[in-house]
Amino acid sequence: MFFAVDTAINPDLVTPGVVGFIATFFVGVVTVLLVWDMVRRIRRQRYRAEIEAKLDAEQAAASTK
């Protein structure tokens, strides 16, 4: 058979090691920071929309008097 060749795998050569751990940790930290920033921006936009709606309602109430 073609695939019957001895394919012993050396575990020291296939593990990610320290570099893999650091890269995975970096991607995780960046992901958390991006999500945190996104939530902050969405919250800020929602507050602005609420304030704008309140001001529009006050202006509409004042113009009908």
Z-matrix of the N, CA and C atoms (Angstrom, degrees):
N
C 1 1.447
C 2 1.520 1 110.11
N 3 1.303 2 113.85 1 151.36
C 4 1.457 3 120.19 2 -179.31
C 5 1.529 4 111.66 3 -72.71
N 6 1.338 5 116.76 4 -35.14
C 7 1.453 6 121.30 5 -176.50
C 8 1.521 7 112.94 6 -91.23
N 9 1.300 8 118.12 7 6.28
C 10 1.449 9 122.08 8 -177.05
C 11 1.527 10 111.80 9 -83.58
N 12 1.290 11 118.17 10 11.20
C 13 1.450 12 122.22 11 179.56
C 14 1.527 13 108.13 12 -71.27
N 15 1.313 14 116.27 13 144.86
C 16 1.463 15 121.08 14 -179.85
C 17 1.533 16 108.82 15 -63.56
N 18 1.297 17 116.92 16 114.36
C 19 1.463 18 121.44 17 -177.82
C 20 1.528 19 109.72 18 -116.98
N 21 1.287 20 116.56 19 58.07
C 22 1.460 21 119.92 20 177.54
C 23 1.526 22 108.59 21 -68.85
N 24 1.314 23 115.49 22 130.06
C 25 1.457 24 121.01 23 -177.74
C 26 1.519 25 109.20 24 -102.09
N 27 1.305 26 114.57 25 126.91
C 28 1.456 27 120.41 26 177.29
C 29 1.529 28 107.89 27 -85.62
N 30 1.342 29 118.70 28 114.27
C 31 1.467 30 120.15 29 -176.35
C 32 1.531 31 113.41 30 -64.16
N 33 1.310 32 118.22 31 -21.36
C 34 1.460 33 120.18 32 178.22
C 35 1.526 34 112.32 33 -73.06
N 36 1.319 35 116.88 34 -21.46
C 37 1.460 36 120.35 35 -178.49
C 38 1.524 37 113.01 36 -93.30
N 39 1.318 38 118.71 37 -17.94
C 40 1.456 39 120.97 38 -175.32
C 41 1.525 40 113.58 39 -107.82
N 42 1.307 41 118.93 40 -3.39
C 43 1.464 42 120.37 41 178.23
C 44 1.523 43 109.32 42 -82.86
N 45 1.320 44 117.46 43 149.25
C 46 1.459 45 119.84 44 -178.60
C 47 1.526 46 112.74 45 -69.56
N 48 1.304 47 117.58 46 -28.72
C 49 1.455 48 120.70 47 177.65
C 50 1.521 49 112.49 48 70.28
N 51 1.305 50 114.61 49 -160.67
C 52 1.459 51 121.75 50 -176.73
C 53 1.533 52 111.07 51 -67.66
N 54 1.300 53 116.68 52 -39.47
C 55 1.471 54 120.29 53 -179.22
C 56 1.525 55 110.26 54 -63.11
N 57 1.310 56 117.41 55 -42.39
C 58 1.458 57 121.17 56 177.93
C 59 1.516 58 111.90 57 -64.64
N 60 1.322 59 116.79 58 -40.76
C 61 1.461 60 120.29 59 177.82
C 62 1.524 61 110.57 60 -63.30
N 63 1.312 62 117.13 61 -45.18
C 64 1.466 63 120.87 62 -179.59
C 65 1.521 64 110.48 63 -63.76
N 66 1.313 65 117.71 64 -42.29
C 67 1.469 66 120.95 65 179.62
C 68 1.531 67 110.58 66 -64.02
N 69 1.322 68 117.99 67 -43.66
C 70 1.452 69 121.55 68 178.83
C 71 1.520 70 110.87 69 -65.11
N 72 1.317 71 117.25 70 -42.06
C 73 1.458 72 121.55 71 178.16
C 74 1.528 73 110.16 72 -62.64
N 75 1.317 74 117.16 73 -42.54
C 76 1.473 75 121.91 74 179.09
C 77 1.522 76 111.04 75 -61.84
N 78 1.318 77 117.32 76 -45.12
C 79 1.469 78 121.06 77 179.15
C 80 1.530 79 109.65 78 -63.03
N 81 1.323 80 117.69 79 -40.34
C 82 1.461 81 121.06 80 178.03
C 83 1.516 82 112.33 81 -63.28
N 84 1.325 83 117.21 82 -44.90
C 85 1.463 84 121.37 83 -179.75
C 86 1.523 85 110.39 84 -64.89
N 87 1.317 86 117.44 85 -43.62
C 88 1.464 87 120.95 86 178.95
C 89 1.526 88 110.43 87 -62.71
N 90 1.319 89 117.72 88 -40.03
C 91 1.458 90 121.46 89 178.61
C 92 1.520 91 111.07 90 -62.57
N 93 1.330 92 116.93 91 -45.57
C 94 1.465 93 120.66 92 179.00
C 95 1.525 94 110.32 93 -61.62
N 96 1.308 95 117.85 94 -43.78
C 97 1.460 96 120.91 95 -179.72
C 98 1.525 97 111.91 96 -65.00
N 99 1.322 98 117.62 97 -39.47
C 100 1.465 99 120.57 98 178.30
C 101 1.528 100 111.50 99 -65.97
N 102 1.327 101 117.08 100 -41.70
C 103 1.464 102 120.47 101 178.43
C 104 1.519 103 109.99 102 -65.15
N 105 1.311 104 117.50 103 -41.44
C 106 1.458 105 122.18 104 179.23
C 107 1.542 106 110.19 105 -61.37
N 108 1.319 107 116.60 106 -44.87
C 109 1.461 108 120.75 107 178.81
C 110 1.525 109 111.25 108 -65.27
N 111 1.327 110 117.14 109 -40.40
C 112 1.456 111 121.11 110 179.72
C 113 1.529 112 110.55 111 -63.21
N 114 1.320 113 117.68 112 -44.32
C 115 1.462 114 121.21 113 179.05
C 116 1.529 115 110.04 114 -62.29
N 117 1.306 116 117.30 115 -40.81
C 118 1.461 117 121.38 116 179.38
C 119 1.526 118 110.90 117 -63.05
N 120 1.319 119 116.72 118 -43.14
C 121 1.465 120 120.62 119 -179.75
C 122 1.527 121 111.46 120 -67.74
N 123 1.325 122 117.14 121 -40.29
C 124 1.467 123 120.55 122 178.63
C 125 1.522 124 109.92 123 -64.69
N 126 1.322 125 117.62 124 -42.99
C 127 1.462 126 121.55 125 178.70
C 128 1.527 127 110.50 126 -61.55
N 129 1.313 128 117.09 127 -44.16
C 130 1.467 129 121.12 128 179.34
C 131 1.530 130 110.88 129 -61.85
N 132 1.320 131 117.18 130 -42.02
C 133 1.461 132 121.04 131 179.21
C 134 1.523 133 110.77 132 -65.61
N 135 1.333 134 117.67 133 -39.07
C 136 1.464 135 121.25 134 178.59
C 137 1.527 136 110.63 135 -64.35
N 138 1.335 137 117.43 136 -41.77
C 139 1.468 138 120.64 137 178.12
C 140 1.531 139 110.63 138 -63.66
N 141 1.307 140 116.66 139 -40.97
C 142 1.465 141 119.67 140 178.30
C 143 1.520 142 111.17 141 -62.49
N 144 1.320 143 116.95 142 -40.41
C 145 1.465 144 120.77 143 179.50
C 146 1.523 145 110.66 144 -66.27
N 147 1.334 146 117.16 145 -39.47
C 148 1.464 147 120.11 146 178.02
C 149 1.527 148 111.11 147 -64.23
N 150 1.310 149 117.09 148 -43.37
C 151 1.465 150 121.04 149 179.77
C 152 1.525 151 110.17 150 -65.52
N 153 1.328 152 116.25 151 -42.03
C 154 1.469 153 119.83 152 179.09
C 155 1.526 154 110.71 153 -62.84
N 156 1.328 155 117.47 154 -41.31
C 157 1.466 156 120.50 155 178.51
C 158 1.525 157 110.47 156 -64.80
N 159 1.333 158 116.75 157 -40.22
C 160 1.462 159 119.87 158 178.75
C 161 1.530 160 111.03 159 -64.72
N 162 1.316 161 117.35 160 -43.05
C 163 1.462 162 120.64 161 178.58
C 164 1.524 163 111.63 162 -65.16
N 165 1.333 164 117.26 163 -39.12
C 166 1.463 165 120.70 164 177.08
C 167 1.528 166 110.94 165 -63.56
N 168 1.335 167 116.27 166 -40.37
C 169 1.465 168 119.89 167 179.09
C 170 1.532 169 110.60 168 -66.32
N 171 1.320 170 117.31 169 -40.25
C 172 1.460 171 120.64 170 177.92
C 173 1.523 172 111.02 171 -65.45
N 174 1.309 173 116.11 172 -40.70
C 175 1.459 174 120.92 173 -179.91
C 176 1.533 175 109.90 174 -67.03
N 177 1.323 176 117.96 175 -40.30
C 178 1.467 177 121.43 176 178.30
C 179 1.519 178 110.28 177 -66.27
N 180 1.322 179 117.01 178 -38.40
C 181 1.468 180 120.33 179 178.36
C 182 1.524 181 110.77 180 -68.33
N 183 1.308 182 117.25 181 -37.21
C 184 1.466 183 120.90 182 -179.67
C 185 1.526 184 110.87 183 -72.35
N 186 1.305 185 118.77 184 -31.39
C 187 1.459 186 120.97 185 -177.45
C 188 1.537 187 111.47 186 -79.22
N 189 1.318 188 117.31 187 -19.81
C 190 1.462 189 119.37 188 179.52
C 191 1.527 190 112.34 189 -85.74
N 192 1.312 191 118.18 190 -10.12
C 193 1.475 192 121.23 191 -179.56
C 194 1.488 193 112.08 192 -79.32
